[in-house]
């Protein structure tokens, strides 16, 4: 699994700034950076 952090994301419906994208071959999850930092603390 890979992550793109601090990104801007637009899916033709919603525009999100300061987001992260988790993906493998497909996008698995998109969320705010606040949420991502809590995920990182649990993982490491």
C-alpha positions in Angstrom: 0.0 0.0 0.0 1.2 3.5 -0.8 0.1 6.9 0.2 0.0 10.4 -1.4 -0.1 13.0 1.4 -0.9 16.7 1.5 -2.7 16.5 -1.8 -5.6 18.3 -3.4 -8.3 15.9 -4.8 -11.2 16.5 -7.1 -13.6 13.8 -8.2 -15.9 15.9 -10.3 -18.2 16.3 -7.3 -16.1 17.2 -4.3 -12.9 19.2 -4.0 -10.7 18.4 -1.0 -7.5 20.2 0.1 -5.0 18.9 2.6 -5.9 15.3 2.0 -4.3 11.9 1.7 -4.9 9.1 -0.7 -4.2 5.4 0.1 -3.8 3.2 -2.9 -2.5 -0.1 -4.2 -3.7 -0.9 -7.7 -6.9 1.0 -6.9 -7.7 3.9 -4.6 -8.6 2.4 -1.2 -9.3 5.5 0.9 -9.3 9.2 0.8 -9.4 11.4 3.9 -8.1 14.5 5.7 -4.6 14.8 6.9 -5.8 15.0 10.5 -7.2 11.5 10.0 -4.0 10.3 8.3 -1.8 11.4 11.2 -3.9 9.4 13.6 -3.6 6.4 11.3 0.2 6.8 11.2 0.4 6.9 15.0 -1.5 3.6 15.3 0.6 2.0 12.6 4.1 2.9 13.8 
